[in-house]
Amino acid sequence: MRDPFVLMMQKLQAFGTVFFLQLPNFVAATVFILLAWLIAHWAGIAIKRLAVRRNRPDLGSLLASLGKGLVVGAALFFAAAIVFPSVNTADILATLGFGSIAVGFAFKDILQNMLAGLLLLIQRPYRAGDQIIVKEFEGTVERIESRATLIKTYDGRRVIIPNSDIFTSPVIVNTAFEHRRNELLIGIGYGDNPAEAMRIFQQAIQSVEGILTEPAPEILPWALNDSTVDLKARWWASAFRTDQTYIRSQVVLVLYEAAKNNGIDLPFPTSVMLFHDQTEDTDGDRSRQREGWPTGSNPPRPRPISGQSAPQPAQTA
């Protein structure tokens, strides 16, 4: 039986021989990876600078990250071929192919969001600073990342929405254009002159700072309700939420002042309640009682109350 110490020394000697034989390959592979990383790093910086010059920094960051990852991955593949020259390249590619399929199934949502983010950054249906509505969320786009879009709501909260949800859902971009229209419904009394009220209200709206003169604000007759004649005020202003809110509040104020100063009625809903104690001697006599029943010498019979007999109407001679 051979001495274990001798066997161990032989193993170490064989390992050392292999190591020193492969040392140039290790050095070459390490240098190759470092060079590839430096090239990817400087290429990423160049891509970011180019994207910034074209006002697309989010897309530049994503492309730089993807490009750097692909270059470093390819460098690792070729470095493995340098260190282990006996390994068949086709076998490595086949292994990577099966592995990529497994990774694709495992990280399907992540890859889907990344692809959606890339398409959003290329197509640019919205960009950082735009105010959008996605499903029940509304706010200002902070930035578009590879996985999600970050929105800051108007009350100061952050919403993180996966890019795949945005890509497959309707999105309202409130600031896609510089200006947008707003409107307000005004109810005046039936005793007022609608044409005169429209003229007065239009002059009042034109005095509000921030409302465009072209297209000019307008007042339209809109509906005949139970207690009001409805007029609709429409105007164009800046598309941003802050401007829309401020200008709308000013419109409400000037319309109220115009109605008050010109004697235009702004009626509010009213209701009338009739109370009856059911103790008068006319109860059940529809020819005499006062709740609006039809009167006459032969009124309709009152409907009986559950569990009681209906009183008979008074008979006339």
Secondary structure as the mmCIF struct_conf table of DSSP 4:
data_model
#
loop_
_struct_conf.conf_type_id
_struct_conf.id
_struct_conf.beg_label_comp_id
_struct_conf.beg_label_asym_id
_struct_conf.beg_label_seq_id
_struct_conf.end_label_comp_id
_struct_conf.end_label_asym_id
_struct_conf.end_label_seq_id
HELX_RH_AL_P HELX_RH_AL_P1 PRO A 4 ARG A 53
TURN_TY1_P TURN_TY1_P1 ARG A 54 ASN A 55
HELX_RH_AL_P HELX_RH_AL_P2 PRO A 57 VAL A 83
TURN_TY1_P TURN_TY1_P2 PRO A 85 SER A 86
BEND BEND1 VAL A 87 VAL A 87
HELX_RH_AL_P HELX_RH_AL_P3 THR A 89 ALA A 106
TURN_TY1_P TURN_TY1_P3 PHE A 107 PHE A 107
HELX_RH_AL_P HELX_RH_AL_P4 LYS A 108 GLN A 123
BEND BEND2 PRO A 125 TYR A 126
TURN_TY1_P TURN_TY1_P4 ALA A 128 GLY A 129
STRN STRN1 GLN A 131 VAL A 134
TURN_TY1_P TURN_TY1_P5 LYS A 135 GLU A 136
STRN STRN2 PHE A 137 ILE A 144
BEND BEND3 SER A 146 ARG A 147
STRN STRN3 ALA A 148 THR A 153
TURN_TY1_P TURN_TY1_P6 TYR A 154 ASP A 155
BEND BEND4 GLY A 156 GLY A 156
STRN STRN4 ARG A 158 PRO A 162
HELX_RH_AL_P HELX_RH_AL_P5 ASN A 163 PHE A 167
TURN_TY1_P TURN_TY1_P7 THR A 168 THR A 168
BEND BEND5 SER A 169 SER A 169
STRN STRN5 VAL A 171 VAL A 173
TURN_TY1_P TURN_TY1_P8 ASN A 174 THR A 175
BEND BEND6 ALA A 176 GLU A 178
STRN STRN6 HIS A 179 ILE A 188
TURN_TY1_P TURN_TY1_P9 TYR A 190 GLY A 191
BEND BEND7 ASP A 192 ASP A 192
HELX_RH_AL_P HELX_RH_AL_P6 PRO A 194 GLN A 206
TURN_TY1_P TURN_TY1_P10 SER A 207 SER A 207
BEND BEND8 VAL A 208 VAL A 208
TURN_TY1_P TURN_TY1_P11 GLU A 209 GLY A 210
BEND BEND9 THR A 213 PRO A 215
HELX_LH_PP_P HELX_LH_PP_P1 ALA A 216 PRO A 217
STRN STRN7 GLU A 218 LEU A 224
BEND BEND10 ASP A 226 SER A 227
STRN STRN8 VAL A 229 SER A 238
BEND BEND11 ALA A 239 PHE A 240
HELX_RH_AL_P HELX_RH_AL_P7 ARG A 241 ASN A 261
TURN_TY1_P TURN_TY1_P12 ASN A 262 GLY A 263
BEND BEND12 GLN A 278 GLN A 278
BEND BEND13 GLU A 280 GLU A 280
TURN_TY1_P TURN_TY1_P13 ASP A 281 GLY A 284
TURN_TY1_P TURN_TY1_P14 ARG A 286 ARG A 288
BEND BEND14 ARG A 290 GLY A 292
BEND BEND15 GLY A 296 ASN A 298
HELX_LH_PP_P HELX_LH_PP_P2 PRO A 299 ILE A 305
TURN_TY1_P TURN_TY1_P15 SER A 306 GLY A 307
BEND BEND16 GLN A 308 GLN A 308
HELX_LH_PP_P HELX_LH_PP_P3 SER A 309 THR A 316
#
